[in-house]
């Protein structure tokens, strides 16, 4: 029994890329499966000859000679087609808002299924021109410091994402993402309590990638790249509601130290929009933003040049300029302003114990 599988896909209005066709066949030939999986399924259902598919024994003879077996197989096929037709989109590899495991993603993107155990947070494949990103928004307290990335779903179409640690802009698995030379597919889940599957947000583009650093074991600084990831389809709204349905309910999904910042996100979002609309991001290098902080701080100081009683409106305006540059610089590096302030405060508390520093302006090393 021979069938043209490519023709079947095409007539059904389905994607007919070589990678998709190959991975579908792998499902039935057990190609790319781990040895444990092959032992579990025992026998492949089909063989392939010159681009044609043949049912293998004993499946073929059972289908031809057993009415009950044939009826069960046909029922399975009809049910599968009905579910696929109502749940999934035929024109894209993944359907936004639905859940996929790493193994599902590996299968659909054309990777061997055994690869799924090594995908972790991201896999870039320049040969196939695809990349899959898996993000867990709330990390377990048990994750190592070198994988405690501060990924954030910022709004209904934008995420702040971090690459693996020990990566730079020129790293071979990062450069294609930054240059948008691969199809970027984004998957997200709130925490590990949701199991192994992630919600598919959609196909995305990367922007404003910056090299920064993060703390590893024993506070060793590790290079990492952070960037904005913008999902091109509005279908992100469904999974977004699961994580941040309304501002008031969103707080319960956020660690306490981020709660106040979440309330201020609208200001940061408006800053991003302001910059994007004017195409100013090209000028906002970390160096230029740091210069802006210094220049605006000097203008703030100028308010007090001739009198300690500065005009409050002038102070307000200049302080806003200082904070704007500070927020843009922090955002450029993927840093959470509230978090870094609180972290710095903890180290300052250790330098200035209350019992030694109360009422004194003495420097910590002279207390």
C-alpha positions as CSV (number, residue, x, y, z in Angstrom):
1,X,0.0,0.0,0.0
2,X,1.8,3.1,-1.2
3,X,0.6,6.7,-0.7
4,X,2.0,10.2,-1.7
5,X,2.2,11.8,1.7
6,X,3.3,15.2,0.3
7,X,0.2,15.3,-1.9
8,X,-2.0,14.5,1.1
9,X,-0.6,17.4,3.1
10,X,-0.9,19.8,0.1
11,X,-4.5,18.8,-0.6
12,X,-5.4,19.3,3.0
13,X,-4.1,22.8,3.1
14,X,-1.4,21.9,5.5
15,X,2.3,23.1,5.7
16,X,4.4,21.0,3.4
17,X,7.9,22.1,4.2
18,X,10.6,19.4,4.1
19,X,11.2,19.6,7.8
20,X,7.5,19.2,8.6
21,X,7.1,16.2,6.2
22,X,10.2,14.6,7.6
23,X,9.2,14.9,11.2
24,X,5.7,13.5,10.5
25,X,7.3,10.5,8.9
26,X,9.6,10.1,11.9
27,X,6.5,9.7,14.1
28,X,5.7,6.5,12.2
29,X,9.3,5.2,11.5
30,X,10.6,6.1,15.0
31,X,13.3,8.1,13.4
32,X,15.1,10.4,15.8
33,X,13.6,8.7,18.8
34,X,15.7,7.8,21.9
35,X,16.5,4.1,22.4
36,X,14.2,4.0,25.4
37,X,11.3,5.4,23.2
38,X,12.1,2.8,20.5
39,X,11.9,0.0,23.1
40,X,8.6,1.4,24.3
41,X,6.9,1.4,20.9
42,X,8.8,-1.7,19.7
43,X,7.9,-1.5,16.0
44,X,7.6,1.2,13.3
45,X,4.3,1.4,11.4
46,X,5.7,2.4,8.0
47,X,8.6,2.1,5.7
48,X,9.7,4.7,3.1
49,X,10.8,3.9,-0.5
50,X,11.6,6.6,-3.0
51,X,9.5,9.2,-1.3
52,X,6.5,6.8,-0.9
53,X,5.1,5.3,2.2
54,X,4.3,1.6,2.8
55,X,2.5,0.2,5.8
56,X,4.6,-2.4,7.5
57,X,3.7,-5.9,8.9
58,X,1.9,-6.8,11.0
59,X,0.0,-3.5,11.0
60,X,-0.9,-3.8,7.3
61,X,-2.3,-7.3,7.4
62,X,-4.2,-6.6,10.7
63,X,-5.8,-3.6,9.0
64,X,-6.8,-5.7,6.0
65,X,-8.0,-8.8,7.8
66,X,-9.5,-7.5,11.1
67,X,-12.7,-5.4,10.8
68,X,-12.5,-4.5,14.4
69,X,-8.9,-3.3,14.2
70,X,-9.6,-1.4,10.9
71,X,-12.6,0.3,12.6
72,X,-10.6,1.3,15.6
73,X,-7.9,2.8,13.4
74,X,-10.3,4.7,11.2
75,X,-12.1,6.0,14.3
76,X,-8.8,7.2,15.7
77,X,-8.0,9.0,12.4
78,X,-11.5,10.6,12.2
79,X,-11.2,11.8,15.9
80,X,-7.7,13.1,15.3
81,X,-8.7,15.1,12.2
82,X,-11.7,16.6,14.0
83,X,-9.7,17.7,17.0
84,X,-6.9,19.1,14.8
85,X,-9.5,20.9,12.7
86,X,-11.1,22.6,15.6
87,X,-8.1,23.3,17.9
88,X,-5.2,24.0,15.6
89,X,-4.4,26.4,12.9
90,X,-3.3,24.7,9.6
91,X,-1.2,27.6,8.3
92,X,1.4,27.8,11.2
93,X,3.6,25.2,12.9
94,X,2.1,26.2,16.3
95,X,-1.2,27.6,17.5
96,X,-0.9,30.7,19.8
97,X,-2.5,30.1,23.2
98,X,-2.1,26.3,23.2
99,X,0.4,24.3,25.2
100,X,3.4,22.5,23.9
101,X,6.2,20.5,25.5
102,X,9.8,20.7,24.4
103,X,9.4,17.3,22.8
104,X,6.3,18.7,20.9
105,X,8.4,21.6,19.7
106,X,11.3,19.5,18.6
107,X,9.0,17.2,16.7
108,X,7.2,20.1,14.9
109,X,10.3,22.1,14.1
110,X,12.0,19.1,12.5
111,X,14.5,18.1,15.3
112,X,15.0,14.6,16.5
113,X,12.8,13.9,19.5
114,X,15.8,12.9,21.6
115,X,17.0,16.5,21.2
116,X,14.2,17.7,23.5
117,X,16.1,16.7,26.6
118,X,18.9,19.2,25.8
119,X,16.8,22.2,24.6
120,X,16.4,23.7,28.1
121,X,15.7,27.4,27.6
122,X,16.6,27.9,23.9
123,X,17.8,26.1,20.8
124,X,18.9,27.8,17.6
125,X,19.2,25.9,14.4
126,X,20.6,27.9,11.5
127,X,20.4,25.0,9.1
128,X,16.6,24.8,9.4
129,X,16.4,28.6,10.1
130,X,14.4,28.2,13.3
131,X,14.8,28.9,17.0
132,X,12.6,28.0,20.0
133,X,12.7,29.9,23.3
134,X,11.1,28.4,26.5
135,X,10.6,30.8,29.4
136,X,9.5,30.1,33.0
137,X,8.5,33.4,34.4
138,X,8.7,32.6,38.1
139,X,11.9,30.6,38.7
140,X,12.1,28.0,41.5
141,X,14.2,29.0,44.5
142,X,16.2,25.9,43.7
143,X,17.6,27.0,40.3
144,X,21.3,27.8,40.2
145,X,22.4,31.4,40.1
146,X,23.7,31.0,36.6
147,X,20.2,30.1,35.3
148,X,18.1,32.6,37.4
149,X,17.3,34.8,34.4
150,X,15.0,37.8,35.0
151,X,12.8,37.2,32.0
152,X,9.6,39.4,32.1
153,X,6.4,39.5,30.1
154,X,6.1,43.3,29.8
155,X,2.8,43.7,27.9
156,X,0.6,41.9,25.4
157,X,3.2,41.8,22.7
158,X,6.6,42.3,24.3
159,X,9.0,40.3,26.5
160,X,12.3,41.1,28.1
161,X,14.4,37.9,27.5
162,X,17.8,36.7,28.6
163,X,20.0,34.3,26.7
164,X,21.9,31.5,28.4
165,X,24.7,32.7,30.6
166,X,28.2,32.9,29.2
167,X,26.9,34.3,25.9
168,X,27.8,37.4,24.0
169,X,26.3,39.2,21.0
170,X,28.7,37.3,18.7
171,X,27.9,33.8,20.2
172,X,26.9,31.4,17.4
173,X,23.5,30.6,19.0
174,X,22.8,34.3,19.8
175,X,23.9,36.2,16.7
176,X,21.1,34.6,14.5
177,X,18.5,35.6,17.1
178,X,19.8,39.2,17.3
179,X,19.9,39.5,13.5
180,X,16.5,38.0,13.1
181,X,17.9,35.5,10.6
182,X,15.9,32.6,12.1
183,X,12.2,32.1,12.8
184,X,11.8,32.8,16.5
185,X,9.1,30.9,18.4
186,X,8.3,31.8,21.9
187,X,6.8,29.6,24.6
188,X,6.0,30.7,28.2
189,X,4.7,29.2,31.4
190,X,4.2,30.9,34.8
191,X,6.1,28.4,37.0
192,X,7.1,24.7,37.2
193,X,3.9,23.8,38.9
194,X,2.2,23.9,35.5
195,X,4.2,20.9,34.4
196,X,6.5,20.4,31.4
197,X,4.3,22.2,28.8
198,X,4.5,25.9,27.8
199,X,2.0,28.2,26.2
200,X,2.9,29.3,22.7
201,X,2.9,33.1,22.4
202,X,3.7,33.3,18.7
203,X,6.5,34.0,16.2
204,X,8.6,37.0,17.3
205,X,11.4,39.4,16.4
206,X,14.3,40.5,18.6
207,X,15.3,44.1,19.2
208,X,17.7,46.2,21.2
209,X,20.0,43.4,22.2
210,X,22.6,44.4,24.8
211,X,25.5,42.5,26.4
212,X,25.3,42.7,30.2
213,X,26.2,40.4,33.1
214,X,24.6,38.3,35.8
215,X,25.7,36.7,39.0
216,X,26.8,33.1,38.9
217,X,28.1,30.8,41.6
218,X,29.9,32.7,44.4
219,X,28.7,35.9,42.8
220,X,31.1,35.5,39.9
221,X,29.8,37.8,37.0
222,X,28.9,35.9,33.9
223,X,28.3,37.5,30.4
224,X,24.7,37.3,29.1
225,X,22.7,39.0,26.4
226,X,19.3,40.6,27.0
227,X,16.9,41.9,24.4
228,X,13.2,42.7,23.7
229,X,11.3,40.0,22.0
230,X,8.2,41.3,20.2
231,X,5.5,38.8,19.2
232,X,4.0,39.7,15.8
233,X,0.5,38.2,16.4
234,X,-2.2,39.6,18.7
235,X,-2.9,36.0,19.8
236,X,-0.5,36.6,22.7
237,X,-3.5,38.1,24.5
238,X,-4.8,34.7,25.6
239,X,-1.8,33.4,27.4
240,X,-1.0,36.9,28.7
241,X,-4.4,37.0,30.5
242,X,-3.4,33.7,32.3
243,X,-0.3,35.4,33.7
244,X,-1.5,38.9,34.2
245,X,-5.3,39.0,33.8
246,X,-5.8,42.4,35.4
247,X,-3.3,44.7,37.2
248,X,-4.9,43.9,40.6
249,X,-4.7,40.2,40.1
250,X,-1.3,40.3,38.4
251,X,0.3,41.1,41.8
252,X,-0.3,37.7,43.1
253,X,1.9,36.2,40.4
254,X,4.8,38.6,41.1
255,X,7.4,38.4,43.9
256,X,6.9,41.2,46.4
257,X,10.0,43.1,45.4
258,X,8.6,43.5,41.9
259,X,5.0,44.5,42.9
260,X,5.5,48.2,43.1
261,X,7.4,48.3,39.8
262,X,4.6,46.5,38.1
263,X,2.3,49.3,39.1
264,X,4.6,51.7,37.3
265,X,5.0,49.7,34.2
266,X,2.7,52.0,32.2
267,X,5.3,54.8,32.5
268,X,8.1,52.5,31.3
269,X,5.9,51.3,28.4
270,X,5.2,54.9,27.4
271,X,8.9,55.7,27.4
272,X,9.5,52.7,25.1
273,X,6.7,53.8,22.8
274,X,8.0,57.4,22.8
275,X,11.5,56.2,21.8
276,X,10.2,53.7,19.2
277,X,7.9,56.2,17.5
278,X,10.8,58.5,17.0
279,X,13.3,55.7,16.1
280,X,15.6,57.0,18.8
281,X,16.7,53.6,20.1
282,X,19.7,53.8,17.6
283,X,21.0,56.7,19.7
284,X,20.4,55.2,23.1
285,X,23.6,53.3,23.6
286,X,24.5,52.6,27.2
287,X,27.3,55.2,27.0
288,X,24.9,57.9,25.7
289,X,22.3,57.2,28.3
290,X,24.9,57.3,31.1
291,X,26.0,60.7,29.8
292,X,22.4,61.8,29.8
293,X,22.1,60.8,33.5
294,X,25.2,62.9,34.3
295,X,24.2,65.9,32.3
296,X,20.6,66.0,33.7
297,X,21.9,65.5,37.2
298,X,24.1,68.6,36.7
299,X,21.0,70.5,35.5
300,X,19.2,69.3,38.7
301,X,22.1,70.6,40.8
302,X,21.9,73.9,38.9
303,X,18.5,74.5,40.5
304,X,20.3,75.0,43.8
305,X,23.2,77.0,42.4
306,X,22.3,80.3,44.1
307,X,19.9,79.3,46.7
308,X,18.9,76.3,48.9
309,X,15.3,77.2,48.2
310,X,15.1,75.9,44.6
311,X,11.9,76.3,42.5
312,X,9.9,73.1,43.0
313,X,8.7,73.1,39.4
314,X,12.3,73.3,38.1
315,X,13.4,70.5,40.5
316,X,10.4,68.3,39.4
317,X,11.3,68.8,35.7
318,X,15.0,68.1,36.1
319,X,14.4,65.1,38.4
320,X,12.1,63.6,35.9
321,X,14.8,63.9,33.2
322,X,17.3,62.2,35.5
323,X,14.9,59.4,36.3
324,X,14.0,59.0,32.6
325,X,17.6,58.4,31.6
326,X,18.1,56.1,34.6
327,X,15.0,54.0,33.7
328,X,16.1,53.8,30.0
329,X,19.6,52.8,31.0
330,X,18.3,50.1,33.3
331,X,15.9,48.9,30.7
332,X,18.6,48.8,28.1
333,X,20.5,46.3,30.3
334,X,17.4,44.4,31.3
335,X,17.7,45.5,34.9
336,X,14.8,45.9,37.2
337,X,15.3,49.4,38.9
338,X,13.4,48.4,42.0
339,X,15.4,45.2,42.4
340,X,18.8,46.7,42.0
341,X,18.0,49.5,44.5
342,X,16.8,46.9,47.0
343,X,19.9,44.8,46.4
344,X,22.2,47.8,46.8
345,X,20.3,48.7,50.0
346,X,21.0,45.3,51.5
347,X,24.8,45.8,51.0
348,X,24.6,49.3,52.3
349,X,22.9,48.1,55.5
350,X,25.7,45.7,56.1
351,X,28.3,48.6,55.7
352,X,26.4,50.9,58.0
353,X,25.0,48.9,60.9
354,X,22.3,51.0,62.8
355,X,24.2,50.8,66.1
356,X,27.4,52.3,64.6
357,X,26.0,54.8,62.0
358,X,22.9,56.3,63.7
359,X,23.2,60.1,63.5
360,X,26.6,60.0,61.9
361,X,27.9,60.9,58.4
362,X,31.2,59.0,58.8
363,X,32.2,56.8,56.0
364,X,31.7,53.1,56.6
365,X,35.4,52.2,56.8
366,X,35.9,54.8,59.5
367,X,33.1,53.8,61.8
